[in-house]
């Protein structure tokens, strides 16, 4: 992994230089990150991508085990009250 600054005193990088530099930079940041941190970043990135999709697209790609629970159903759920000894 080589972290070289491909921008020279205000000159813009080409698209391929920029892409390679961004890749090297991301690789540098993630090399010092824990597995759980990388997983959290991946989940966050996938959420960003999925939020751009329509409801119909989300329902089409979702596995059958995932259901959309309406807010009314969530509100009606009984909350467990703690019991004493």
Phi and psi in degrees as GROMACS dihedral restraints (atoms count N, CA, C in turn):
[ dihedral_restraints ]
;  ai    aj    ak    al  type     phi  dphi    fc
    3     4     5     6     1  -119.2    20    10
    4     5     6     7     1   119.0    20    10
    6     7     8     9     1   -99.3    20    10
    7     8     9    10     1    92.4    20    10
    9    10    11    12     1  -111.9    20    10
   10    11    12    13     1   140.2    20    10
   12    13    14    15     1   -81.8    20    10
   13    14    15    16     1   108.9    20    10
   15    16    17    18     1   -86.6    20    10
   16    17    18    19     1    -2.0    20    10
   18    19    20    21     1   -94.5    20    10
   19    20    21    22     1   126.0    20    10
   21    22    23    24     1  -112.1    20    10
   22    23    24    25     1   107.6    20    10
   24    25    26    27     1    42.5    20    10
   25    26    27    28     1    59.4    20    10
   27    28    29    30     1    88.6    20    10
   28    29    30    31     1   -11.1    20    10
   30    31    32    33     1   -73.9    20    10
   31    32    33    34     1   139.4    20    10
   33    34    35    36     1   -78.8    20    10
   34    35    36    37     1   148.3    20    10
   36    37    38    39     1   -78.5    20    10
   37    38    39    40     1   152.5    20    10
   39    40    41    42     1   -72.8    20    10
   40    41    42    43     1   166.6    20    10
   42    43    44    45     1   -59.7    20    10
   43    44    45    46     1   -41.7    20    10
   45    46    47    48     1   -70.4    20    10
   46    47    48    49     1   -37.5    20    10
   48    49    50    51     1   -63.9    20    10
   49    50    51    52     1   -42.9    20    10
   51    52    53    54     1   -63.3    20    10
   52    53    54    55     1   -44.6    20    10
   54    55    56    57     1   -61.5    20    10
   55    56    57    58     1   -43.4    20    10
   57    58    59    60     1   -66.7    20    10
   58    59    60    61     1   -40.3    20    10
   60    61    62    63     1   -65.0    20    10
   61    62    63    64     1   -43.0    20    10
   63    64    65    66     1   -62.6    20    10
   64    65    66    67     1   -42.3    20    10
   66    67    68    69     1   -60.6    20    10
   67    68    69    70     1   -47.2    20    10
   69    70    71    72     1   -62.2    20    10
   70    71    72    73     1   -39.8    20    10
   72    73    74    75     1   -65.3    20    10
   73    74    75    76     1   -45.8    20    10
   75    76    77    78     1   -62.2    20    10
   76    77    78    79     1   -42.5    20    10
   78    79    80    81     1   -61.5    20    10
   79    80    81    82     1   -40.6    20    10
   81    82    83    84     1   -62.5    20    10
   82    83    84    85     1   -47.5    20    10
   84    85    86    87     1   -62.4    20    10
   85    86    87    88     1   -42.4    20    10
   87    88    89    90     1   -78.0    20    10
   88    89    90    91     1   -19.8    20    10
   90    91    92    93     1   -66.6    20    10
   91    92    93    94     1   -22.3    20    10
   93    94    95    96     1  -105.2    20    10
   94    95    96    97     1    14.8    20    10
   96    97    98    99     1  -106.8    20    10
   97    98    99   100     1   143.0    20    10
   99   100   101   102     1   -69.5    20    10
  100   101   102   103     1   163.7    20    10
  102   103   104   105     1   -61.1    20    10
  103   104   105   106     1   -38.4    20    10
  105   106   107   108     1   -68.8    20    10
  106   107   108   109     1   -33.7    20    10
  108   109   110   111     1   -67.2    20    10
  109   110   111   112     1   -40.8    20    10
  111   112   113   114     1   -64.8    20    10
  112   113   114   115     1   -41.5    20    10
  114   115   116   117     1   -61.8    20    10
  115   116   117   118     1   -42.4    20    10
  117   118   119   120     1   -62.5    20    10
  118   119   120   121     1   -40.7    20    10
  120   121   122   123     1   -65.5    20    10
  121   122   123   124     1   -40.4    20    10
  123   124   125   126     1   -64.5    20    10
  124   125   126   127     1   -43.7    20    10
  126   127   128   129     1   -62.7    20    10
  127   128   129   130     1   -42.2    20    10
  129   130   131   132     1   -61.5    20    10
  130   131   132   133     1   -42.5    20    10
  132   133   134   135     1   -66.1    20    10
  133   134   135   136     1   -43.1    20    10
  135   136   137   138     1   -64.6    20    10
  136   137   138   139     1   -39.1    20    10
  138   139   140   141     1   -60.6    20    10
  139   140   141   142     1   -42.6    20    10
  141   142   143   144     1   -58.3    20    10
  142   143   144   145     1   -43.1    20    10
  144   145   146   147     1   -67.0    20    10
  145   146   147   148     1   -44.8    20    10
  147   148   149   150     1   -68.7    20    10
  148   149   150   151     1   -29.5    20    10
  150   151   152   153     1   -66.4    20    10
  151   152   153   154     1   -18.5    20    10
  153   154   155   156     1   -81.6    20    10
  154   155   156   157     1   -11.8    20    10
  156   157   158   159     1   -87.2    20    10
  157   158   159   160     1   155.5    20    10
  159   160   161   162     1   -76.4    20    10
  160   161   162   163     1   166.0    20    10
  162   163   164   165     1   -58.4    20    10
  163   164   165   166     1   -40.3    20    10
  165   166   167   168     1   -64.8    20    10
  166   167   168   169     1   -41.3    20    10
  168   169   170   171     1   -64.5    20    10
  169   170   171   172     1   -41.1    20    10
  171   172   173   174     1   -62.9    20    10
  172   173   174   175     1   -43.7    20    10
  174   175   176   177     1   -66.3    20    10
  175   176   177   178     1   -32.6    20    10
  177   178   179   180     1   -70.4    20    10
  178   179   180   181     1   -34.6    20    10
  180   181   182   183     1   -92.8    20    10
  181   182   183   184     1    -9.2    20    10
  183   184   185   186     1   -74.5    20    10
  184   185   186   187     1   143.6    20    10
  186   187   188   189     1   -68.7    20    10
  187   188   189   190     1   158.1    20    10
  189   190   191   192     1   -64.7    20    10
  190   191   192   193     1   -20.2    20    10
  192   193   194   195     1   -77.2    20    10
  193   194   195   196     1   -13.3    20    10
  195   196   197   198     1   -96.2    20    10
  196   197   198   199     1   129.5    20    10
  198   199   200   201     1  -123.1    20    10
  199   200   201   202     1   148.9    20    10
  201   202   203   204     1   -86.0    20    10
  202   203   204   205     1   120.5    20    10
  204   205   206   207     1   -98.6    20    10
  205   206   207   208     1   116.5    20    10
  207   208   209   210     1   -61.5    20    10
  208   209   210   211     1   151.2    20    10
  210   211   212   213     1   -60.9    20    10
  211   212   213   214     1   -35.1    20    10
  213   214   215   216     1   -59.1    20    10
  214   215   216   217     1   -40.5    20    10
  216   217   218   219     1   -66.0    20    10
  217   218   219   220     1   -40.1    20    10
  219   220   221   222     1   -63.4    20    10
  220   221   222   223     1   -39.4    20    10
  222   223   224   225     1   -67.9    20    10
  223   224   225   226     1   -31.8    20    10
  225   226   227   228     1   -79.6    20    10
  226   227   228   229     1   -15.7    20    10
  228   229   230   231     1   -60.3    20    10
  229   230   231   232     1   138.6    20    10
  231   232   233   234     1   -78.9    20    10
  232   233   234   235     1   133.8    20    10
  234   235   236   237     1   -92.2    20    10
  235   236   237   238     1   133.2    20    10
  237   238   239   240     1   -68.1    20    10
  238   239   240   241     1   130.5    20    10
  240   241   242   243     1   -98.9    20    10
  241   242   243   244     1   137.1    20    10
  243   244   245   246     1   -67.2    20    10
  244   245   246   247     1   142.0    20    10
  246   247   248   249     1  -109.3    20    10
  247   248   249   250     1   149.1    20    10
  249   250   251   252     1   -74.7    20    10
  250   251   252   253     1  -172.1    20    10
